[in-house]
Amino acid sequence: MSDSKAQIDNYKPTHPDFDFRKYPFYWIALIDNIYAQRMEKTLKPLGLTIIGWRVGMLLRDHNSLSVSEISKHSAVKLSTVTKTVYSMQEKGLLKVQQSKQDARVTEVSITANGLALLEKVLLETADIFDRALNGIGEQEILEINALLERLFNNLSDTY
């Protein structure tokens, strides 16, 4: 066994000296949880959920996406995204229509009201981003993103 493989084995839950505080997925789960809590607390008074925020952010960058594409890129179940999209449509934040190319596909776009709310949300949530990345430089952000992408690609078989 190579030294690098033996060193990696130290981080596996099956290792006799396993310490959960050194387990990368422990930190990923904690970060996701605290981020979601802080976002939900900030978003709720604005009438938006974290899933609605993800939908809005995706549509801000991609003018129009199918519900399936939103589900894929937001890491949220299709049924949950569908409920969120129709709820946001009822509030006038999104426009939902059948695809002209494929009647089986539902296309979603963000309205002017949706963009206005998203801009307000971005201002209200900016401190969460700033706090999370306090003391972390651009190069470190690039490295974190690259490592997370590698972890994702290692685990994914369909993305």
C-alpha positions in Angstrom: 0.0 0.0 0.0 1.4 3.4 -0.9 2.0 6.1 1.7 -0.7 8.4 0.2 -3.3 5.6 0.3 -2.5 4.8 3.9 -2.8 8.5 4.8 -6.2 8.7 3.1 -7.3 5.5 4.9 -6.9 7.5 8.2 -9.9 9.6 7.2 -12.2 6.6 6.5 -14.9 5.9 9.1 -13.7 2.2 9.1 -10.2 3.2 10.3 -9.5 2.3 14.0 -8.3 5.9 14.7 -11.1 7.6 12.9 -11.9 11.1 14.2 -15.2 12.5 12.8 -13.8 16.1 13.1 -11.3 15.2 10.4 -13.9 13.6 8.1 -14.6 16.0 5.1 -18.2 15.1 4.9 -18.8 16.0 8.5 -17.7 19.6 7.7 -19.6 19.7 4.4 -22.8 18.7 6.3 -22.2 21.2 9.1 -21.5 24.0 6.6 -24.6 23.2 4.5 -26.8 23.1 7.7 -25.6 26.3 9.2 -25.7 28.1 5.8 -29.3 26.9 5.2 -30.4 28.0 8.7 -29.0 31.5 8.3 -30.4 31.8 4.8 -33.9 30.6 5.8 -33.9 33.0 8.7 -33.1 35.9 6.4 -35.3 34.7 3.5 -38.5 34.0 5.5 -39.5 37.6 6.2 -39.0 38.3 2.5 -41.5 35.5 1.6 -38.9 33.2 0.0 -37.4 29.8 0.9 -33.9 28.7 0.2 -35.2 26.6 -2.6 -37.0 29.6 -4.1 -33.7 31.5 -3.7 -31.9 28.8 -5.7 -34.5 28.8 -8.4 -34.3 32.6 -8.6 -30.5 32.6 -8.8 -30.5 30.0 -11.5 -33.0 31.9 -13.6 -31.2 35.1 -13.1 -28.2 33.5 -14.8 -30.1 31.4 -17.4 -33.1 33.5 -18.5 -35.1 30.3 -19.0 -34.7 26.7 -17.7 -36.9 23.6 -17.6 -38.2 22.4 -14.3 -35.9 19.4 -14.7 -32.8 21.5 -15.3 -33.7 23.6 -12.2 -34.0 20.4 -10.2 -30.6 19.2 -11.4 -28.7 22.4 -10.8 -30.4 23.2 -7.4 -29.9 19.7 -6.0 -33.6 19.5 -5.1 -36.1 16.8 -5.9 -38.2 17.4 -9.0 -41.5 17.3 -7.1 -40.2 19.9 -4.6 -38.9 22.2 -7.3 -42.2 21.9 -9.2 -44.2 22.9 -6.1 -41.8 25.8 -5.5 -42.0 27.0 -9.1 -45.8 27.1 -9.1 -45.9 28.8 -5.7 -43.5 31.5 -7.0 -45.6 31.8 -10.2 -48.7 32.5 -8.1 -46.8 35.3 -6.4 -45.9 36.8 -9.8 -42.2 36.0 -9.4 -41.9 33.4 -12.2 -43.5 32.8 -15.6 -44.2 29.1 -16.4 -45.1 27.9 -19.9 -45.0 24.8 -22.1 -41.8 24.5 -24.2 -42.4 25.4 -27.9 -39.9 22.6 -28.9 -41.3 19.8 -26.6 -44.8 20.0 -25.1 -43.7 17.6 -22.3 -41.2 20.2 -21.0 -42.2 23.1 -18.7 -40.1 26.2 -19.2 -39.6 28.6 -16.3 -38.3 32.2 -16.5 -38.1 35.0 -13.9 -40.3 38.0 -14.0 -39.4 41.7 -13.3 -41.0 41.2 -9.9 -38.9 38.1 -9.3 -35.7 40.0 -10.3 -36.6 42.9 -8.0 -37.2 40.5 -5.0 -34.0 38.7 -5.8 -32.0 41.9 -5.8 -33.5 42.7 -2.4 -32.7 39.2 -1.2 -29.1 39.5 -2.4 -28.6 42.7 -0.3 -30.2 41.1 2.8 -28.1 37.9 2.5 -24.8 39.5 1.5 -23.5 39.5 5.1 -23.9 35.6 5.2 -21.6 35.3 2.3 -19.2 37.9 3.7 -19.2 36.2 7.1 -18.7 32.7 5.6 -15.7 33.8 3.5 -14.1 36.2 6.1 -10.4 35.7 6.0 -10.5 33.5 2.9 -8.7 34.7 -0.2 -9.6 34.3 -3.9 -7.1 31.5 -4.4 -8.5 29.6 -1.5 -12.0 30.0 -2.9 -10.8 28.6 -6.2 -9.1 25.7 -4.4 -12.2 24.9 -2.3 -14.4 25.0 -5.4 -12.0 22.7 -7.3 -11.9 20.2 -4.5 -15.7 20.2 -4.0 -16.1 19.7 -7.8 -13.7 16.8 -7.7 -15.6 15.2 -4.7 -18.9 15.7 -6.6 -17.5 14.2 -9.8 -16.1 11.2 -7.9 -19.6 10.5 -6.4 -21.7 11.4 -9.4 -22.4 9.0 -12.2 -25.0 11.0 -14.2 -24.3 14.7 -13.8 
